[in-house]
Amino acid sequence: MSRIKGKDTAPEMVVRRLIHKMGFRYRLHRKDLPGRPDLVFPRRRKVIFVHGCFWHRHPAPECRLARLPKSRLEFWLPKLEANQSRDTRNQGALFNSGWQVLVVWECELRDKEQLENKLREFLKEDA
């Protein structure tokens, strides 16, 4: 578990490259914001979290990456549920502070065109 990265993960790097290519600039992992969002757009007051489907329990039923392990459920279930509740708490705190939040799930990276449209829509000035 000590080898699991929290920053600069492969899914996060895909999203960062895509957003940079689209012409948007951002800050990374601001420590003064709840949950230390992966990408922060201070002028727009928007943040993006890039969540792994397994670690953050993607709720979509069609997501195969969010399955539970078959062994040691007494360990994994509380851990993953705690991650999920922490995410909800952090997103609520950001929203209450006037920030808009977008969560990009790992499984959404498969369709780059759809992901790009989702990001562009979120990062529009008037959105």
N, C-alpha and C positions, 0 to 999 in steps of 0.2 A: 504494500500500500504506500510505502514511502516513495516509490517511484512514480506515483500518479501525479501528473503535473496539474497545477491550478491555473497557470498562466501560459500564454503562448502555445496552446494546444493546436493540433492540426486543424480542427474545425474552426477555431478562432482565427487562425492565420488565413484560412480560405475567405472568411467574411471580411477580414481586414484588407486583404488584397483587392477583393471585389469593390469594397467601398472606396478605397484609395483610387482605383481605376476609374470609378464613377466621378471622381473629382472632389470628394468630400474629405475634409481633414478632421482629425479627432485626437483626443487624449486617451491614454490607456490607464486602466486600473486606479482611478482616483481614490485615494485612501480616505478622503474626507466625506465620501458618499456611502450610504448604507449598501452593503453587499459588494463594494468595490467593483462597479460595473466594468465589463470588458472594454467597451468603447464609450467615450463620453463626448458629447457635442455641446460644450458649455454655452455658446451663443444661442443655440436653438433650445437649450434646456431639455435635451433628449439623451437617453442612454440605451445601450444595447447590451444584453447578456447573451452569450453564446453557451447554451446548455447541452451537455451530453445527455442523450436520452436515458441511458442507464442510471447515471449518478443523480439526475434530477427528476426521475420518474415521469417521463413524458406521458401525459394522460391520454393521448390519441390511441384508440384501440387498434388502428392499423399499423402502429409503429412496432416493428419487431425488435428494435434495439432496446426497448424499455422493459424487457421481460425480467422476471425475478430469477435469481439463481436457484438451482434445484436443491442445493445443500446449504446447511447453516442458516436457515431462515431466521432463527432466533437472533442472529447477529445482523444479517443484512436488512431485514424489514425495519427495525427501529432506526438504523443508520440512514437508510434511504428516505424514510418518512420524515426524519429530522431535517435532512437536506431540503426536502420539499416545503416543510413549514417555514424554515429559515428563508427560503426564496420568496415565499408569499409575504412574510413579514418585511423583508427588505424592499420588495417592490411596492408595498403599501406605504412604507416610510418615504420612499422616493416620490411617489404620487402625491402624498400629502405635503411634500416640500415643493411641489410645483413642477416636477420633472415628468416627462412622458417616457414610458418604458416599453421596449420591444424585446421579446425573447425569440431568439433564433435557435431552433432545435437542430441537433446534429443530423437527423434524418432529412431535414429540409435542404441540405446541401447537395442532394442528388440532382435536383432540378435547378440549375444555375439561373436560367431565365426567369423562372417564377420567383426565386429568391431575390434576384436583382430588382424585379418589379416591386416586391414587398418592401425592400430596403429603400428604394427610391420614393415610394409612397410615404413611408414613415418619415424620411428625412426632408420632405418638402417643407418649405418655409411656413406655409399656411396650415399644415396638418397638425 
